[in-house]
Amino acid sequence: METNMPQVETMTLDEKLAICCKAAELRKAGDKEGATRLMKTAPIPPYIAKVIKEKVGLDVLLSTGWNMSEVEAEYGPDWLRN
């Protein structure tokens, strides 16, 4: 997992929406990499992380660079190690 991504403990729905809107603006302006980096600061939903872990493995999940704060809150930090 990328270590330079901030792991915000809690994020409101409004904050997540603001990130998505800003990322859409970046993508529309042609900055796909910036949009992707920004989207990864929003926590990945735990149910999506679970599917990725089950279907393609923990290493793939961790290599995505997504913010795992909600995953850790839902499943515990050990879930990302096993």
C-alpha distances in whole Angstrom, upper triangle without the diagonal:
4,6,9,9,12,11,15,17,19,20,23,24,26,23,20,23,24,20,21,24,23,21,24,26,23,23,27,27,26,22,20,17,18,18,15,13,15,15,11,12,14,13,13,16,16,18,16,13,16,17,14,13,17,18,15,13,10,8,9,8,4,5,7,5,8,9,9,12,15,13,13,17,18,17,16,13,15,14,10,11,14
4,6,6,10,11,14,16,19,19,23,24,25,21,20,23,22,19,20,23,21,19,22,24,21,22,25,25,24,20,18,15,15,16,13,11,13,14,10,11,14,14,14,17,18,20,18,16,19,20,17,17,20,21,18,17,14,12,12,11,8,7,8,5,8,9,11,13,16,15,16,19,20,20,19,16,18,17,14,15,18
4,6,8,9,13,15,18,19,22,24,25,21,20,23,23,19,21,24,22,21,24,25,23,24,27,27,26,22,21,17,17,18,16,13,14,15,12,12,15,14,15,19,19,22,20,18,20,22,20,19,23,24,21,19,16,14,15,14,10,10,11,8,10,10,11,13,16,16,15,18,20,20,18,15,17,18,14,15,19
4,6,9,12,15,18,18,21,23,23,20,19,22,21,17,20,22,20,18,22,23,20,21,25,24,23,20,19,15,14,16,14,11,12,14,11,10,14,14,16,20,21,24,22,19,23,24,22,22,25,26,24,22,19,17,17,16,13,13,13,9,11,10,13,14,17,18,17,20,22,22,21,18,21,21,17,19,22
4,6,9,12,15,14,18,19,20,16,15,18,17,14,16,19,17,16,19,20,18,19,23,23,22,18,17,14,13,14,12,9,9,11,8,6,10,11,13,16,17,21,19,17,20,22,19,20,24,24,22,21,18,17,17,15,12,12,11,7,8,7,10,11,14,15,15,17,19,20,19,17,19,19,16,18,21
4,6,9,12,12,15,17,18,14,14,17,16,14,16,19,17,16,20,21,19,21,24,24,24,20,20,17,15,16,14,11,11,12,9,7,9,10,13,16,17,21,20,18,21,23,21,21,25,26,24,23,20,19,19,17,14,15,14,10,10,7,10,10,13,14,14,15,18,19,18,16,19,19,17,19,22
4,6,9,10,14,16,17,14,13,17,17,14,17,20,19,18,21,23,21,23,26,26,26,23,22,19,18,17,16,13,12,13,10,7,9,8,11,14,14,18,17,15,18,21,19,19,23,24,23,21,18,18,18,15,13,15,14,10,9,6,7,6,9,11,10,12,15,16,14,13,16,16,14,17,20
4,6,7,11,13,14,11,11,15,15,13,16,18,18,18,21,22,21,23,26,27,27,24,23,21,19,18,17,15,13,13,11,8,8,8,12,13,15,18,18,17,19,22,21,21,25,26,25,24,21,22,21,18,16,18,17,14,11,8,9,6,9,12,11,11,14,16,15,15,18,18,17,19,22
4,7,10,13,15,12,13,16,17,16,18,21,20,20,24,25,25,26,29,30,30,27,26,24,22,21,20,18,16,16,14,11,10,9,12,13,14,17,18,16,19,22,21,21,24,26,26,24,21,22,22,19,17,20,18,16,13,9,9,6,7,10,9,8,12,14,13,13,16,17,16,19,21
4,7,10,12,10,10,14,14,14,16,19,19,19,22,24,24,25,28,29,30,27,26,24,22,21,20,19,16,15,14,12,10,9,12,12,13,17,18,17,19,22,22,22,25,27,27,26,23,24,24,20,20,22,20,17,14,11,11,8,8,11,11,9,12,15,15,15,19,19,18,21,24
4,7,8,6,7,10,11,11,13,15,16,16,19,20,21,22,25,26,27,24,23,22,20,18,18,17,14,13,13,10,8,8,11,12,14,17,17,17,20,22,22,23,26,27,27,26,24,25,24,21,20,22,19,17,14,11,12,9,9,13,14,12,14,17,18,18,22,21,20,23,26
4,5,5,6,9,10,11,13,14,16,17,19,20,21,23,24,26,27,25,24,24,22,19,20,19,16,14,15,13,10,10,13,13,15,18,18,19,21,23,24,25,27,29,29,29,26,28,27,23,23,25,22,20,17,14,15,13,12,15,17,15,16,19,20,21,25,23,23,26,28
4,5,5,6,9,10,11,12,14,15,16,18,20,21,22,24,26,24,23,23,21,18,19,19,15,14,15,13,10,11,13,12,15,17,17,18,21,22,23,24,27,28,28,28,26,28,26,23,23,25,22,20,17,15,16,14,13,16,18,16,17,20,22,23,26,24,24,28,29
4,5,5,6,9,10,10,12,14,15,16,18,20,21,23,24,23,22,23,20,18,19,19,15,14,16,14,11,13,15,15,18,20,20,21,24,25,26,27,30,30,31,31,29,30,29,25,26,27,24,22,19,17,18,17,16,19,21,19,20,24,25,26,29,27,27,30,32
4,5,5,6,9,10,11,12,14,15,17,18,20,21,23,21,20,20,17,15,16,16,12,11,13,11,8,11,14,14,17,20,19,20,23,24,24,26,29,29,29,29,27,28,26,23,23,24,21,19,16,14,16,14,14,17,19,18,19,22,23,23,27,26,25,28,30
4,5,5,6,9,10,11,12,14,15,16,18,20,21,19,18,18,16,13,14,14,10,9,11,9,6,8,10,11,15,17,16,17,20,21,21,23,25,26,26,26,24,25,23,20,21,21,18,17,13,12,14,13,12,15,18,17,18,21,22,22,25,24,22,26,28
4,5,5,6,9,10,10,12,14,15,16,18,20,19,18,19,16,13,15,15,12,10,13,12,9,12,13,14,17,19,18,19,22,23,23,25,28,28,28,28,27,28,26,23,23,24,20,19,16,15,17,17,16,19,21,20,21,24,25,26,29,27,26,29,31
4,5,5,6,8,10,11,12,14,15,17,19,17,17,18,15,12,14,14,10,10,13,11,10,13,15,16,20,22,21,22,25,26,25,27,30,30,30,30,29,29,27,24,24,25,21,20,17,16,19,18,18,21,23,22,23,26,27,27,30,29,27,31,33
4,5,5,6,9,10,10,12,14,15,17,14,14,14,12,9,11,10,7,6,9,8,7,11,13,15,18,20,18,19,23,23,22,25,27,27,27,27,26,26,24,21,21,21,18,16,13,13,16,16,16,19,21,21,22,24,25,25,28,26,24,28,30
4,6,5,6,9,10,10,12,14,15,14,13,14,12,9,10,11,8,6,10,10,9,12,12,14,18,19,17,18,22,22,21,24,26,26,26,26,25,26,23,21,21,21,17,16,14,14,17,17,17,19,22,22,22,25,26,26,29,27,25,28,30
4,5,5,6,9,10,11,12,14,13,13,15,13,10,12,13,10,10,13,13,12,15,16,18,21,22,21,22,26,25,25,28,30,29,29,30,29,29,27,24,25,24,21,20,17,18,20,21,20,23,25,25,26,28,30,30,32,31,29,32,34
4,5,5,6,9,10,11,13,11,12,13,10,8,11,11,8,9,12,12,12,15,17,19,23,24,22,23,27,27,26,28,31,30,30,30,29,29,26,24,24,24,20,19,17,17,20,21,21,23,26,26,27,29,30,29,32,31,29,32,34
4,5,5,6,9,10,11,9,8,10,7,4,7,9,6,6,10,11,11,14,15,17,21,22,20,21,24,24,23,25,28,27,26,27,26,26,23,21,22,20,17,16,14,15,19,20,20,22,24,25,26,28,29,28,31,29,27,30,32
4,5,5,6,9,10,9,9,12,10,7,10,12,10,9,13,14,14,17,17,19,23,23,21,22,26,25,24,27,29,28,27,29,28,28,25,23,24,23,19,19,17,18,21,23,22,24,27,27,28,30,31,31,33,31,29,32,34
4,5,5,6,9,9,10,12,10,8,12,13,11,12,15,16,16,19,20,22,26,27,24,26,29,29,27,30,33,32,31,32,31,31,28,26,27,25,22,21,20,21,24,25,25,27,29,30,31,33,34,33,36,34,32,35,37
4,5,5,6,5,7,9,7,5,9,10,9,11,14,14,15,19,20,22,26,27,24,25,28,28,26,29,32,31,29,30,29,28,26,24,25,23,20,19,18,19,23,24,25,26,29,30,30,32,33,32,35,33,30,33,35
4,5,5,5,5,8,8,6,8,11,11,11,14,16,16,19,19,22,25,26,23,24,27,26,24,28,30,28,27,29,28,27,24,23,24,22,19,19,18,20,23,25,25,26,29,30,30,32,33,32,35,33,30,33,35
4,5,7,8,12,11,9,12,15,14,14,17,19,19,22,22,24,28,28,25,27,30,29,28,31,33,31,30,32,32,31,28,27,28,26,22,22,21,23,26,28,28,29,32,33,33,35,36,36,38,36,34,37,38
4,6,8,11,10,10,13,15,14,15,18,19,20,24,24,27,30,31,28,29,32,32,30,33,35,34,32,34,33,32,29,28,29,27,23,23,22,24,28,29,30,31,33,34,35,37,38,37,39,38,35,38,40
4,6,9,9,9,12,14,14,15,18,19,20,24,23,26,29,30,27,28,31,30,28,31,33,32,30,31,31,30,27,26,27,24,21,21,21,23,27,29,29,30,33,34,35,36,37,36,38,36,33,36,38
4,6,5,6,9,10,11,12,14,16,18,21,21,24,27,28,25,25,29,28,26,29,31,30,28,29,29,27,24,24,24,21,19,18,18,20,24,26,27,28,30,31,32,33,34,33,35,33,30,33,35
4,5,5,6,9,10,10,12,15,16,19,18,21,24,25,22,22,26,25,22,25,28,26,24,26,25,24,21,21,21,19,16,16,16,18,22,24,25,25,28,29,30,31,32,31,33,31,28,30,32
4,5,5,6,9,10,11,13,15,18,18,21,24,25,21,21,25,24,22,24,27,26,23,24,24,22,19,19,19,16,13,13,14,16,20,22,23,24,26,28,29,29,30,28,30,29,26,28,30
4,5,5,6,9,10,11,13,17,17,21,23,25,22,22,26,26,23,25,28,28,26,26,25,23,21,20,20,18,15,14,14,15,19,21,22,23,25,27,28,29,30,28,30,29,26,28,31
4,6,5,6,9,10,12,15,15,18,21,22,20,20,24,23,21,24,27,26,24,25,24,23,20,19,19,18,14,13,13,15,18,20,21,22,24,25,26,28,28,27,30,28,25,28,30
4,5,5,6,9,10,13,13,16,19,20,17,17,21,20,18,20,23,22,21,21,20,19,17,16,16,14,11,10,10,12,15,18,19,19,22,23,24,25,26,24,27,25,22,25,27
4,6,5,7,10,12,13,16,19,21,18,17,21,22,19,21,24,24,22,22,20,19,17,16,15,13,10,9,9,11,14,16,18,19,20,22,23,24,25,23,25,24,21,23,26
4,5,5,8,11,12,16,18,21,18,18,22,22,20,22,25,25,24,24,22,21,19,17,17,16,13,11,10,10,14,15,17,18,20,21,22,24,24,23,26,25,22,25,27
4,5,6,9,9,12,15,17,15,15,19,19,17,20,22,22,21,21,20,20,17,15,15,15,11,10,8,9,12,14,14,16,18,19,20,22,23,22,24,23,20,23,25
4,5,7,8,11,14,16,13,13,17,17,15,17,20,20,19,19,17,17,15,12,12,12,8,7,5,6,9,11,13,13,15,17,18,19,20,19,21,19,17,20,22
4,6,9,12,14,17,15,15,18,20,18,19,23,23,22,21,19,19,17,15,14,14,11,9,7,5,9,10,12,13,15,16,18,19,19,18,21,20,17,20,23
4,6,9,12,15,13,13,17,18,17,18,21,22,21,21,19,20,18,15,15,16,13,11,7,6,9,9,9,12,14,14,15,17,18,18,21,19,17,21,23
4,6,8,11,11,10,13,15,14,16,19,20,19,19,17,18,16,13,13,15,12,10,7,5,6,6,6,8,10,11,12,14,15,14,17,16,14,18,20
4,6,9,7,7,10,12,11,12,15,16,16,16,14,15,14,10,11,13,10,10,6,6,6,8,7,7,11,12,11,13,14,15,17,15,13,17,18
4,6,5,6,9,10,11,13,15,16,17,16,15,17,16,12,14,16,13,13,10,9,8,9,7,7,11,11,10,11,14,15,17,14,14,18,18
4,5,5,6,9,10,10,12,14,15,15,13,16,15,11,13,16,14,14,11,11,8,9,6,5,8,9,7,8,11,12,14,11,11,15,15
4,5,5,6,9,10,11,12,14,14,14,17,15,12,15,17,15,16,14,14,12,13,10,8,12,12,9,10,13,15,16,13,13,17,16
4,5,5,6,9,10,11,12,12,12,15,13,10,13,15,12,14,11,12,11,13,11,9,13,14,12,12,15,16,17,14,13,17,17
4,5,5,6,9,10,10,10,9,12,10,7,9,12,10,12,9,10,8,11,10,7,10,12,11,10,13,13,14,11,10,13,13
4,5,5,6,9,10,9,9,12,12,9,12,14,13,15,13,14,11,14,12,8,11,13,11,9,12,13,13,10,10,13,12
4,5,5,6,8,9,10,13,11,9,13,15,14,16,14,16,14,16,15,12,15,17,14,13,16,17,17,13,13,16,15
4,6,5,6,6,8,10,8,6,10,11,10,13,12,14,13,16,15,12,15,17,15,14,17,16,16,13,12,14,14
4,6,6,4,5,8,7,6,9,11,11,14,13,15,12,16,15,11,13,16,14,12,14,14,13,10,9,11,10
4,6,6,8,11,10,10,13,15,15,17,17,18,16,19,17,14,16,18,16,14,16,17,15,12,12,13,11
4,6,9,11,10,10,13,14,14,18,17,19,18,21,20,16,19,21,19,17,20,20,19,15,15,16,14
4,7,8,6,8,11,11,12,15,15,18,17,20,20,17,19,22,20,18,20,19,18,15,14,15,14
4,6,6,6,9,10,11,14,15,17,15,18,18,15,16,20,18,16,17,16,15,12,11,11,10
4,5,5,6,8,10,12,13,14,12,15,16,12,13,17,16,14,14,13,12,9,7,8,8
4,5,5,6,9,11,13,15,13,17,18,15,16,19,19,17,17,15,14,12,9,10,10
4,5,5,7,10,11,14,13,17,18,15,16,20,19,18,18,17,16,14,11,12,13
4,6,6,8,8,11,10,13,14,11,13,16,16,14,15,14,14,12,9,11,12
4,5,6,8,10,9,12,14,11,12,16,16,15,15,12,13,11,8,10,11
4,5,8,11,11,15,17,15,16,19,20,18,18,16,17,15,12,13,15
4,6,9,10,14,15,14,15,18,19,18,19,17,18,16,13,15,17
4,7,8,12,14,13,14,17,18,18,18,16,18,16,13,15,17
4,6,9,11,10,12,14,15,16,16,15,17,15,12,15,18
4,6,8,9,10,12,13,14,14,13,16,15,12,15,18
4,6,5,6,9,10,10,10,9,12,11,9,12,15
4,5,5,6,9,10,10,9,13,12,11,14,16
4,5,5,6,8,9,10,13,12,12,15,17
4,5,5,6,7,8,10,8,8,12,13
4,5,5,4,5,8,7,7,11,12
4,6,6,8,11,10,11,14,16
4,6,9,11,9,11,14,15
4,7,8,6,8,11,11
4,6,6,8,10,11
4,5,6,7,10
4,5,5,6
4,5,6
4,6
4
